[in-house]
């Protein structure tokens, strides 16, 4: 692709490629850690076959809360960063909370003849996840407001800029 002067644009390509690889590496590391955390919790708190998958439910609901809280901090409180959202949001929480495990658990409930528990798993997880997301956003915004009040009282004012308001 030619640059504005008609010549090739190569000066920025290596930087973009390095940045893309770094972000991918950060997402992969977060995914490794998040998947491992889920696996460890599944081993620590196994559920008998045919029973409500409480561990998966708790993981997905807590992950919804943490993702909402994280996004308030990343987008509205902390100074801009390139890797926190990629590592924690996409990588760690993306593999910690998974749609596939939720659906496999639902299929197992149906396979063991528990359609009511399967329905509670599907709709209860959606409702609890939404509630946890709203709570995470509220807690994050409360923290942002307290931080802004504290900064104003201590004379720091708007130290970081628009995201502290």
CNS distance restraints for C-alpha pairs under 8 A (distance, minus, plus):
assign (resid   1 and name CA) (resid   8 and name CA) 6.33 0.50 0.50
assign (resid   1 and name CA) (resid   9 and name CA) 6.88 0.50 0.50
assign (resid   2 and name CA) (resid   6 and name CA) 5.02 0.50 0.50
assign (resid   2 and name CA) (resid   7 and name CA) 5.21 0.50 0.50
assign (resid   2 and name CA) (resid   8 and name CA) 4.68 0.50 0.50
assign (resid   2 and name CA) (resid   9 and name CA) 6.09 0.50 0.50
assign (resid   3 and name CA) (resid   7 and name CA) 5.34 0.50 0.50
assign (resid   3 and name CA) (resid   8 and name CA) 5.48 0.50 0.50
assign (resid   3 and name CA) (resid   9 and name CA) 5.11 0.50 0.50
assign (resid   9 and name CA) (resid  13 and name CA) 7.36 0.50 0.50
assign (resid  10 and name CA) (resid  14 and name CA) 7.37 0.50 0.50
assign (resid  11 and name CA) (resid  15 and name CA) 7.89 0.50 0.50
assign (resid  12 and name CA) (resid  16 and name CA) 6.27 0.50 0.50
assign (resid  13 and name CA) (resid  17 and name CA) 6.01 0.50 0.50
assign (resid  14 and name CA) (resid  18 and name CA) 6.05 0.50 0.50
assign (resid  15 and name CA) (resid  19 and name CA) 6.03 0.50 0.50
assign (resid  16 and name CA) (resid  20 and name CA) 5.98 0.50 0.50
assign (resid  17 and name CA) (resid  21 and name CA) 6.15 0.50 0.50
assign (resid  18 and name CA) (resid  22 and name CA) 6.10 0.50 0.50
assign (resid  19 and name CA) (resid  23 and name CA) 6.16 0.50 0.50
assign (resid  20 and name CA) (resid  24 and name CA) 6.11 0.50 0.50
assign (resid  21 and name CA) (resid  25 and name CA) 6.02 0.50 0.50
assign (resid  22 and name CA) (resid  26 and name CA) 6.14 0.50 0.50
assign (resid  23 and name CA) (resid  27 and name CA) 6.16 0.50 0.50
assign (resid  23 and name CA) (resid  82 and name CA) 7.81 0.50 0.50
assign (resid  23 and name CA) (resid  83 and name CA) 6.44 0.50 0.50
assign (resid  23 and name CA) (resid  86 and name CA) 6.61 0.50 0.50
assign (resid  23 and name CA) (resid  87 and name CA) 7.98 0.50 0.50
assign (resid  24 and name CA) (resid  28 and name CA) 6.08 0.50 0.50
assign (resid  25 and name CA) (resid  29 and name CA) 6.12 0.50 0.50
assign (resid  26 and name CA) (resid  30 and name CA) 6.14 0.50 0.50
assign (resid  26 and name CA) (resid  83 and name CA) 6.77 0.50 0.50
assign (resid  26 and name CA) (resid  86 and name CA) 6.52 0.50 0.50
assign (resid  26 and name CA) (resid  87 and name CA) 5.13 0.50 0.50
assign (resid  26 and name CA) (resid  91 and name CA) 7.36 0.50 0.50
assign (resid  27 and name CA) (resid  31 and name CA) 6.00 0.50 0.50
assign (resid  27 and name CA) (resid  86 and name CA) 5.37 0.50 0.50
assign (resid  27 and name CA) (resid  87 and name CA) 4.79 0.50 0.50
assign (resid  27 and name CA) (resid  88 and name CA) 7.85 0.50 0.50
assign (resid  27 and name CA) (resid  90 and name CA) 6.28 0.50 0.50
assign (resid  27 and name CA) (resid  91 and name CA) 4.28 0.50 0.50
assign (resid  27 and name CA) (resid  92 and name CA) 7.49 0.50 0.50
assign (resid  28 and name CA) (resid  32 and name CA) 6.10 0.50 0.50
assign (resid  28 and name CA) (resid  87 and name CA) 7.78 0.50 0.50
assign (resid  28 and name CA) (resid  91 and name CA) 6.09 0.50 0.50
assign (resid  29 and name CA) (resid  33 and name CA) 6.30 0.50 0.50
assign (resid  29 and name CA) (resid  87 and name CA) 7.08 0.50 0.50
assign (resid  29 and name CA) (resid  91 and name CA) 6.91 0.50 0.50
assign (resid  29 and name CA) (resid  92 and name CA) 7.77 0.50 0.50
assign (resid  30 and name CA) (resid  34 and name CA) 5.95 0.50 0.50
assign (resid  30 and name CA) (resid  86 and name CA) 7.95 0.50 0.50
assign (resid  30 and name CA) (resid  87 and name CA) 4.82 0.50 0.50
assign (resid  30 and name CA) (resid  88 and name CA) 6.07 0.50 0.50
assign (resid  30 and name CA) (resid  90 and name CA) 7.62 0.50 0.50
assign (resid  30 and name CA) (resid  91 and name CA) 4.10 0.50 0.50
assign (resid  30 and name CA) (resid  92 and name CA) 4.08 0.50 0.50
assign (resid  30 and name CA) (resid  93 and name CA) 7.80 0.50 0.50
assign (resid  31 and name CA) (resid  35 and name CA) 5.87 0.50 0.50
assign (resid  31 and name CA) (resid  87 and name CA) 7.73 0.50 0.50
assign (resid  31 and name CA) (resid  90 and name CA) 7.65 0.50 0.50
assign (resid  31 and name CA) (resid  91 and name CA) 4.07 0.50 0.50
assign (resid  31 and name CA) (resid  92 and name CA) 4.67 0.50 0.50
assign (resid  31 and name CA) (resid  93 and name CA) 7.54 0.50 0.50
assign (resid  31 and name CA) (resid  94 and name CA) 6.85 0.50 0.50
assign (resid  31 and name CA) (resid  95 and name CA) 5.23 0.50 0.50
assign (resid  31 and name CA) (resid  96 and name CA) 7.58 0.50 0.50
assign (resid  32 and name CA) (resid  36 and name CA) 6.07 0.50 0.50
assign (resid  32 and name CA) (resid  91 and name CA) 7.65 0.50 0.50
assign (resid  32 and name CA) (resid  92 and name CA) 7.23 0.50 0.50
assign (resid  32 and name CA) (resid  95 and name CA) 7.70 0.50 0.50
assign (resid  33 and name CA) (resid  37 and name CA) 6.09 0.50 0.50
assign (resid  33 and name CA) (resid  92 and name CA) 6.05 0.50 0.50
assign (resid  34 and name CA) (resid  38 and name CA) 6.28 0.50 0.50
assign (resid  34 and name CA) (resid  91 and name CA) 7.01 0.50 0.50
assign (resid  34 and name CA) (resid  92 and name CA) 4.09 0.50 0.50
assign (resid  34 and name CA) (resid  93 and name CA) 6.03 0.50 0.50
assign (resid  34 and name CA) (resid  94 and name CA) 7.43 0.50 0.50
assign (resid  34 and name CA) (resid  95 and name CA) 5.24 0.50 0.50
assign (resid  34 and name CA) (resid  96 and name CA) 4.43 0.50 0.50
assign (resid  35 and name CA) (resid  39 and name CA) 6.17 0.50 0.50
assign (resid  35 and name CA) (resid  92 and name CA) 7.25 0.50 0.50
assign (resid  35 and name CA) (resid  95 and name CA) 5.04 0.50 0.50
assign (resid  35 and name CA) (resid  96 and name CA) 5.17 0.50 0.50
assign (resid  36 and name CA) (resid  40 and name CA) 6.11 0.50 0.50
assign (resid  36 and name CA) (resid  96 and name CA) 7.92 0.50 0.50
assign (resid  37 and name CA) (resid  41 and name CA) 6.21 0.50 0.50
assign (resid  37 and name CA) (resid  96 and name CA) 6.73 0.50 0.50
assign (resid  38 and name CA) (resid  42 and name CA) 6.13 0.50 0.50
assign (resid  38 and name CA) (resid  59 and name CA) 7.39 0.50 0.50
assign (resid  38 and name CA) (resid  95 and name CA) 7.95 0.50 0.50
assign (resid  38 and name CA) (resid  96 and name CA) 5.34 0.50 0.50
assign (resid  38 and name CA) (resid  97 and name CA) 7.78 0.50 0.50
assign (resid  39 and name CA) (resid  43 and name CA) 6.22 0.50 0.50
assign (resid  40 and name CA) (resid  44 and name CA) 6.06 0.50 0.50
assign (resid  41 and name CA) (resid  45 and name CA) 5.94 0.50 0.50
assign (resid  41 and name CA) (resid  55 and name CA) 7.31 0.50 0.50
assign (resid  42 and name CA) (resid  46 and name CA) 5.46 0.50 0.50
assign (resid  42 and name CA) (resid  55 and name CA) 6.48 0.50 0.50
assign (resid  42 and name CA) (resid  56 and name CA) 7.64 0.50 0.50
assign (resid  45 and name CA) (resid  55 and name CA) 6.44 0.50 0.50
assign (resid  46 and name CA) (resid  55 and name CA) 7.26 0.50 0.50
assign (resid  47 and name CA) (resid  51 and name CA) 6.58 0.50 0.50
assign (resid  47 and name CA) (resid  52 and name CA) 7.45 0.50 0.50
assign (resid  47 and name CA) (resid  53 and name CA) 6.17 0.50 0.50
assign (resid  47 and name CA) (resid  54 and name CA) 7.23 0.50 0.50
assign (resid  47 and name CA) (resid  55 and name CA) 7.41 0.50 0.50
assign (resid  49 and name CA) (resid 108 and name CA) 7.82 0.50 0.50
assign (resid  50 and name CA) (resid 108 and name CA) 6.69 0.50 0.50
assign (resid  50 and name CA) (resid 109 and name CA) 5.36 0.50 0.50
assign (resid  50 and name CA) (resid 112 and name CA) 5.47 0.50 0.50
assign (resid  50 and name CA) (resid 113 and name CA) 7.97 0.50 0.50
assign (resid  50 and name CA) (resid 114 and name CA) 7.25 0.50 0.50
assign (resid  51 and name CA) (resid 109 and name CA) 7.05 0.50 0.50
assign (resid  51 and name CA) (resid 117 and name CA) 7.92 0.50 0.50
assign (resid  52 and name CA) (resid 109 and name CA) 7.49 0.50 0.50
assign (resid  52 and name CA) (resid 117 and name CA) 6.36 0.50 0.50
assign (resid  52 and name CA) (resid 118 and name CA) 7.90 0.50 0.50
assign (resid  52 and name CA) (resid 121 and name CA) 7.29 0.50 0.50
assign (resid  53 and name CA) (resid  57 and name CA) 6.23 0.50 0.50
assign (resid  53 and name CA) (resid 105 and name CA) 6.46 0.50 0.50
assign (resid  53 and name CA) (resid 121 and name CA) 7.73 0.50 0.50
assign (resid  54 and name CA) (resid  58 and name CA) 6.00 0.50 0.50
assign (resid  55 and name CA) (resid  59 and name CA) 6.09 0.50 0.50
assign (resid  56 and name CA) (resid  60 and name CA) 6.08 0.50 0.50
assign (resid  56 and name CA) (resid 101 and name CA) 7.27 0.50 0.50
assign (resid  56 and name CA) (resid 102 and name CA) 6.63 0.50 0.50
assign (resid  57 and name CA) (resid  61 and name CA) 6.12 0.50 0.50
assign (resid  57 and name CA) (resid 102 and name CA) 7.67 0.50 0.50
assign (resid  57 and name CA) (resid 121 and name CA) 7.58 0.50 0.50
assign (resid  57 and name CA) (resid 125 and name CA) 6.32 0.50 0.50
assign (resid  58 and name CA) (resid  62 and name CA) 5.91 0.50 0.50
assign (resid  59 and name CA) (resid  63 and name CA) 5.90 0.50 0.50
assign (resid  59 and name CA) (resid  96 and name CA) 7.24 0.50 0.50
assign (resid  59 and name CA) (resid  97 and name CA) 6.32 0.50 0.50
assign (resid  60 and name CA) (resid  64 and name CA) 6.17 0.50 0.50
assign (resid  60 and name CA) (resid  96 and name CA) 7.69 0.50 0.50
assign (resid  60 and name CA) (resid  97 and name CA) 4.92 0.50 0.50
assign (resid  60 and name CA) (resid  98 and name CA) 7.24 0.50 0.50
assign (resid  60 and name CA) (resid 125 and name CA) 7.64 0.50 0.50
assign (resid  60 and name CA) (resid 129 and name CA) 6.96 0.50 0.50
assign (resid  61 and name CA) (resid  65 and name CA) 6.46 0.50 0.50
assign (resid  61 and name CA) (resid 125 and name CA) 7.07 0.50 0.50
assign (resid  61 and name CA) (resid 128 and name CA) 6.18 0.50 0.50
assign (resid  61 and name CA) (resid 129 and name CA) 4.75 0.50 0.50
assign (resid  61 and name CA) (resid 132 and name CA) 6.16 0.50 0.50
assign (resid  62 and name CA) (resid  66 and name CA) 6.14 0.50 0.50
assign (resid  62 and name CA) (resid 129 and name CA) 7.90 0.50 0.50
assign (resid  62 and name CA) (resid 132 and name CA) 7.07 0.50 0.50
assign (resid  63 and name CA) (resid  67 and name CA) 5.94 0.50 0.50
assign (resid  63 and name CA) (resid  93 and name CA) 6.15 0.50 0.50
assign (resid  63 and name CA) (resid  96 and name CA) 7.11 0.50 0.50
assign (resid  63 and name CA) (resid  97 and name CA) 5.94 0.50 0.50
assign (resid  64 and name CA) (resid  68 and name CA) 6.28 0.50 0.50
assign (resid  64 and name CA) (resid  97 and name CA) 7.97 0.50 0.50
assign (resid  64 and name CA) (resid 129 and name CA) 5.60 0.50 0.50
assign (resid  64 and name CA) (resid 130 and name CA) 7.51 0.50 0.50
assign (resid  64 and name CA) (resid 132 and name CA) 5.86 0.50 0.50
assign (resid  64 and name CA) (resid 133 and name CA) 5.26 0.50 0.50
assign (resid  64 and name CA) (resid 136 and name CA) 7.75 0.50 0.50
assign (resid  65 and name CA) (resid  69 and name CA) 6.18 0.50 0.50
assign (resid  65 and name CA) (resid 129 and name CA) 7.47 0.50 0.50
assign (resid  65 and name CA) (resid 132 and name CA) 4.64 0.50 0.50
assign (resid  65 and name CA) (resid 133 and name CA) 4.78 0.50 0.50
assign (resid  65 and name CA) (resid 134 and name CA) 7.67 0.50 0.50
assign (resid  65 and name CA) (resid 135 and name CA) 6.66 0.50 0.50
assign (resid  65 and name CA) (resid 136 and name CA) 4.62 0.50 0.50
assign (resid  65 and name CA) (resid 137 and name CA) 7.85 0.50 0.50
assign (resid  66 and name CA) (resid  70 and name CA) 5.87 0.50 0.50
assign (resid  66 and name CA) (resid  93 and name CA) 7.99 0.50 0.50
assign (resid  66 and name CA) (resid 133 and name CA) 7.92 0.50 0.50
assign (resid  66 and name CA) (resid 136 and name CA) 6.47 0.50 0.50
assign (resid  67 and name CA) (resid  71 and name CA) 6.12 0.50 0.50
assign (resid  67 and name CA) (resid  89 and name CA) 6.11 0.50 0.50
assign (resid  67 and name CA) (resid  93 and name CA) 6.85 0.50 0.50
assign (resid  67 and name CA) (resid 133 and name CA) 7.55 0.50 0.50
assign (resid  67 and name CA) (resid 136 and name CA) 7.60 0.50 0.50
assign (resid  68 and name CA) (resid  72 and name CA) 6.46 0.50 0.50
assign (resid  68 and name CA) (resid 133 and name CA) 5.37 0.50 0.50
assign (resid  68 and name CA) (resid 134 and name CA) 7.55 0.50 0.50
assign (resid  68 and name CA) (resid 136 and name CA) 4.97 0.50 0.50
assign (resid  68 and name CA) (resid 137 and name CA) 5.32 0.50 0.50
assign (resid  68 and name CA) (resid 140 and name CA) 7.84 0.50 0.50
assign (resid  69 and name CA) (resid  73 and name CA) 6.45 0.50 0.50
assign (resid  69 and name CA) (resid 133 and name CA) 7.90 0.50 0.50
assign (resid  69 and name CA) (resid 136 and name CA) 4.56 0.50 0.50
assign (resid  69 and name CA) (resid 137 and name CA) 5.52 0.50 0.50
assign (resid  69 and name CA) (resid 139 and name CA) 6.91 0.50 0.50
assign (resid  69 and name CA) (resid 140 and name CA) 5.13 0.50 0.50
assign (resid  70 and name CA) (resid  74 and name CA) 6.01 0.50 0.50
assign (resid  70 and name CA) (resid  85 and name CA) 7.85 0.50 0.50
assign (resid  70 and name CA) (resid  88 and name CA) 7.98 0.50 0.50
assign (resid  70 and name CA) (resid  89 and name CA) 7.29 0.50 0.50
assign (resid  70 and name CA) (resid 140 and name CA) 7.80 0.50 0.50
assign (resid  71 and name CA) (resid  75 and name CA) 5.74 0.50 0.50
assign (resid  71 and name CA) (resid  76 and name CA) 7.82 0.50 0.50
assign (resid  71 and name CA) (resid  85 and name CA) 7.47 0.50 0.50
assign (resid  71 and name CA) (resid  89 and name CA) 7.79 0.50 0.50
assign (resid  72 and name CA) (resid  76 and name CA) 5.34 0.50 0.50
assign (resid  72 and name CA) (resid  77 and name CA) 6.80 0.50 0.50
assign (resid  72 and name CA) (resid 137 and name CA) 6.49 0.50 0.50
assign (resid  72 and name CA) (resid 140 and name CA) 5.52 0.50 0.50
assign (resid  72 and name CA) (resid 141 and name CA) 6.76 0.50 0.50
assign (resid  73 and name CA) (resid  77 and name CA) 4.70 0.50 0.50
assign (resid  73 and name CA) (resid  78 and name CA) 5.69 0.50 0.50
assign (resid  73 and name CA) (resid 140 and name CA) 6.60 0.50 0.50
assign (resid  73 and name CA) (resid 144 and name CA) 7.86 0.50 0.50
assign (resid  74 and name CA) (resid  78 and name CA) 5.49 0.50 0.50
assign (resid  74 and name CA) (resid  79 and name CA) 7.56 0.50 0.50
assign (resid  74 and name CA) (resid  80 and name CA) 7.17 0.50 0.50
assign (resid  74 and name CA) (resid  81 and name CA) 7.73 0.50 0.50
assign (resid  74 and name CA) (resid  84 and name CA) 7.38 0.50 0.50
assign (resid  74 and name CA) (resid  85 and name CA) 6.81 0.50 0.50
assign (resid  75 and name CA) (resid  80 and name CA) 7.50 0.50 0.50
assign (resid  75 and name CA) (resid 163 and name CA) 6.97 0.50 0.50
assign (resid  76 and name CA) (resid 144 and name CA) 7.45 0.50 0.50
assign (resid  76 and name CA) (resid 162 and name CA) 7.83 0.50 0.50
assign (resid  76 and name CA) (resid 163 and name CA) 4.13 0.50 0.50
assign (resid  76 and name CA) (resid 164 and name CA) 6.19 0.50 0.50
assign (resid  76 and name CA) (resid 165 and name CA) 7.97 0.50 0.50
assign (resid  77 and name CA) (resid 144 and name CA) 6.14 0.50 0.50
assign (resid  77 and name CA) (resid 163 and name CA) 5.27 0.50 0.50
assign (resid  77 and name CA) (resid 164 and name CA) 5.21 0.50 0.50
assign (resid  78 and name CA) (resid 160 and name CA) 7.95 0.50 0.50
assign (resid  78 and name CA) (resid 163 and name CA) 7.45 0.50 0.50
assign (resid  78 and name CA) (resid 164 and name CA) 7.96 0.50 0.50
assign (resid  79 and name CA) (resid 160 and name CA) 6.61 0.50 0.50
assign (resid  79 and name CA) (resid 163 and name CA) 7.90 0.50 0.50
assign (resid  81 and name CA) (resid  85 and name CA) 7.98 0.50 0.50
assign (resid  82 and name CA) (resid  86 and name CA) 7.42 0.50 0.50
assign (resid  83 and name CA) (resid  87 and name CA) 5.86 0.50 0.50
assign (resid  84 and name CA) (resid  88 and name CA) 5.76 0.50 0.50
assign (resid  84 and name CA) (resid  89 and name CA) 7.45 0.50 0.50
assign (resid  85 and name CA) (resid  89 and name CA) 4.87 0.50 0.50
assign (resid  85 and name CA) (resid  90 and name CA) 6.55 0.50 0.50
assign (resid  86 and name CA) (resid  90 and name CA) 5.02 0.50 0.50
assign (resid  86 and name CA) (resid  91 and name CA) 6.10 0.50 0.50
assign (resid  87 and name CA) (resid  91 and name CA) 4.90 0.50 0.50
assign (resid  87 and name CA) (resid  92 and name CA) 6.13 0.50 0.50
assign (resid  88 and name CA) (resid  92 and name CA) 4.80 0.50 0.50
assign (resid  88 and name CA) (resid  93 and name CA) 5.98 0.50 0.50
assign (resid  89 and name CA) (resid  93 and name CA) 5.20 0.50 0.50
assign (resid  89 and name CA) (resid  94 and name CA) 6.30 0.50 0.50
assign (resid  90 and name CA) (resid  94 and name CA) 4.88 0.50 0.50
assign (resid  90 and name CA) (resid  95 and name CA) 7.82 0.50 0.50
assign (resid  91 and name CA) (resid  95 and name CA) 6.21 0.50 0.50
assign (resid  92 and name CA) (resid  96 and name CA) 5.91 0.50 0.50
assign (resid  93 and name CA) (resid  97 and name CA) 5.82 0.50 0.50
assign (resid  94 and name CA) (resid  98 and name CA) 6.73 0.50 0.50
assign (resid  98 and name CA) (resid 102 and name CA) 6.70 0.50 0.50
assign (resid  99 and name CA) (resid 103 and name CA) 6.29 0.50 0.50
assign (resid 100 and name CA) (resid 104 and name CA) 6.08 0.50 0.50
assign (resid 101 and name CA) (resid 105 and name CA) 6.06 0.50 0.50
assign (resid 102 and name CA) (resid 106 and name CA) 6.30 0.50 0.50
assign (resid 102 and name CA) (resid 122 and name CA) 7.92 0.50 0.50
assign (resid 103 and name CA) (resid 107 and name CA) 6.09 0.50 0.50
assign (resid 104 and name CA) (resid 108 and name CA) 6.16 0.50 0.50
assign (resid 105 and name CA) (resid 109 and name CA) 6.29 0.50 0.50
assign (resid 106 and name CA) (resid 110 and name CA) 6.35 0.50 0.50
assign (resid 106 and name CA) (resid 118 and name CA) 5.02 0.50 0.50
assign (resid 106 and name CA) (resid 119 and name CA) 7.92 0.50 0.50
assign (resid 106 and name CA) (resid 121 and name CA) 6.55 0.50 0.50
assign (resid 106 and name CA) (resid 122 and name CA) 7.09 0.50 0.50
assign (resid 107 and name CA) (resid 111 and name CA) 6.05 0.50 0.50
assign (resid 107 and name CA) (resid 118 and name CA) 7.49 0.50 0.50
assign (resid 108 and name CA) (resid 112 and name CA) 6.15 0.50 0.50
assign (resid 109 and name CA) (resid 113 and name CA) 6.43 0.50 0.50
assign (resid 109 and name CA) (resid 114 and name CA) 5.20 0.50 0.50
assign (resid 109 and name CA) (resid 115 and name CA) 6.70 0.50 0.50
assign (resid 109 and name CA) (resid 117 and name CA) 6.70 0.50 0.50
assign (resid 109 and name CA) (resid 118 and name CA) 5.47 0.50 0.50
assign (resid 110 and name CA) (resid 114 and name CA) 5.25 0.50 0.50
assign (resid 110 and name CA) (resid 115 and name CA) 5.24 0.50 0.50
assign (resid 110 and name CA) (resid 118 and name CA) 6.13 0.50 0.50
assign (resid 114 and name CA) (resid 118 and name CA) 6.28 0.50 0.50
assign (resid 115 and name CA) (resid 119 and name CA) 6.14 0.50 0.50
assign (resid 116 and name CA) (resid 120 and name CA) 6.20 0.50 0.50
assign (resid 117 and name CA) (resid 121 and name CA) 6.02 0.50 0.50
assign (resid 118 and name CA) (resid 122 and name CA) 6.28 0.50 0.50
assign (resid 119 and name CA) (resid 123 and name CA) 5.99 0.50 0.50
assign (resid 119 and name CA) (resid 124 and name CA) 7.69 0.50 0.50
assign (resid 120 and name CA) (resid 124 and name CA) 4.96 0.50 0.50
assign (resid 120 and name CA) (resid 125 and name CA) 7.50 0.50 0.50
assign (resid 121 and name CA) (resid 125 and name CA) 5.62 0.50 0.50
assign (resid 122 and name CA) (resid 126 and name CA) 6.38 0.50 0.50
assign (resid 123 and name CA) (resid 127 and name CA) 6.14 0.50 0.50
assign (resid 124 and name CA) (resid 128 and name CA) 5.85 0.50 0.50
assign (resid 125 and name CA) (resid 129 and name CA) 5.71 0.50 0.50
assign (resid 126 and name CA) (resid 130 and name CA) 6.09 0.50 0.50
assign (resid 127 and name CA) (resid 131 and name CA) 6.15 0.50 0.50
assign (resid 128 and name CA) (resid 132 and name CA) 5.97 0.50 0.50
assign (resid 129 and name CA) (resid 133 and name CA) 6.08 0.50 0.50
assign (resid 130 and name CA) (resid 134 and name CA) 6.27 0.50 0.50
assign (resid 131 and name CA) (resid 135 and name CA) 6.15 0.50 0.50
assign (resid 132 and name CA) (resid 136 and name CA) 6.00 0.50 0.50
assign (resid 133 and name CA) (resid 137 and name CA) 6.20 0.50 0.50
assign (resid 134 and name CA) (resid 138 and name CA) 6.15 0.50 0.50
assign (resid 135 and name CA) (resid 139 and name CA) 6.05 0.50 0.50
assign (resid 136 and name CA) (resid 140 and name CA) 6.04 0.50 0.50
assign (resid 137 and name CA) (resid 141 and name CA) 6.07 0.50 0.50
assign (resid 138 and name CA) (resid 142 and name CA) 6.03 0.50 0.50
assign (resid 139 and name CA) (resid 143 and name CA) 6.19 0.50 0.50
assign (resid 140 and name CA) (resid 144 and name CA) 6.21 0.50 0.50
assign (resid 141 and name CA) (resid 145 and name CA) 6.13 0.50 0.50
assign (resid 142 and name CA) (resid 146 and name CA) 6.17 0.50 0.50
assign (resid 143 and name CA) (resid 147 and name CA) 6.00 0.50 0.50
assign (resid 144 and name CA) (resid 148 and name CA) 6.15 0.50 0.50
assign (resid 144 and name CA) (resid 164 and name CA) 6.31 0.50 0.50
assign (resid 144 and name CA) (resid 165 and name CA) 7.22 0.50 0.50
assign (resid 145 and name CA) (resid 149 and name CA) 6.21 0.50 0.50
assign (resid 145 and name CA) (resid 164 and name CA) 7.76 0.50 0.50
assign (resid 145 and name CA) (resid 165 and name CA) 6.98 0.50 0.50
assign (resid 146 and name CA) (resid 150 and name CA) 6.05 0.50 0.50
assign (resid 147 and name CA) (resid 151 and name CA) 6.06 0.50 0.50
assign (resid 147 and name CA) (resid 164 and name CA) 7.35 0.50 0.50
assign (resid 148 and name CA) (resid 152 and name CA) 6.17 0.50 0.50
assign (resid 148 and name CA) (resid 157 and name CA) 7.73 0.50 0.50
assign (resid 148 and name CA) (resid 158 and name CA) 7.51 0.50 0.50
assign (resid 148 and name CA) (resid 164 and name CA) 5.80 0.50 0.50
assign (resid 148 and name CA) (resid 165 and name CA) 6.04 0.50 0.50
assign (resid 149 and name CA) (resid 153 and name CA) 6.20 0.50 0.50
assign (resid 150 and name CA) (resid 154 and name CA) 6.16 0.50 0.50
assign (resid 151 and name CA) (resid 155 and name CA) 6.25 0.50 0.50
assign (resid 151 and name CA) (resid 156 and name CA) 5.03 0.50 0.50
assign (resid 151 and name CA) (resid 157 and name CA) 5.38 0.50 0.50
assign (resid 151 and name CA) (resid 158 and name CA) 7.09 0.50 0.50
assign (resid 151 and name CA) (resid 159 and name CA) 7.57 0.50 0.50
assign (resid 152 and name CA) (resid 156 and name CA) 5.84 0.50 0.50
assign (resid 152 and name CA) (resid 157 and name CA) 4.53 0.50 0.50
assign (resid 152 and name CA) (resid 158 and name CA) 7.34 0.50 0.50
assign (resid 153 and name CA) (resid 157 and name CA) 7.82 0.50 0.50
assign (resid 158 and name CA) (resid 162 and name CA) 7.53 0.50 0.50
assign (resid 158 and name CA) (resid 164 and name CA) 6.69 0.50 0.50
assign (resid 158 and name CA) (resid 165 and name CA) 7.57 0.50 0.50
assign (resid 159 and name CA) (resid 164 and name CA) 7.87 0.50 0.50
assign (resid 160 and name CA) (resid 164 and name CA) 6.41 0.50 0.50
assign (resid 161 and name CA) (resid 165 and name CA) 7.70 0.50 0.50
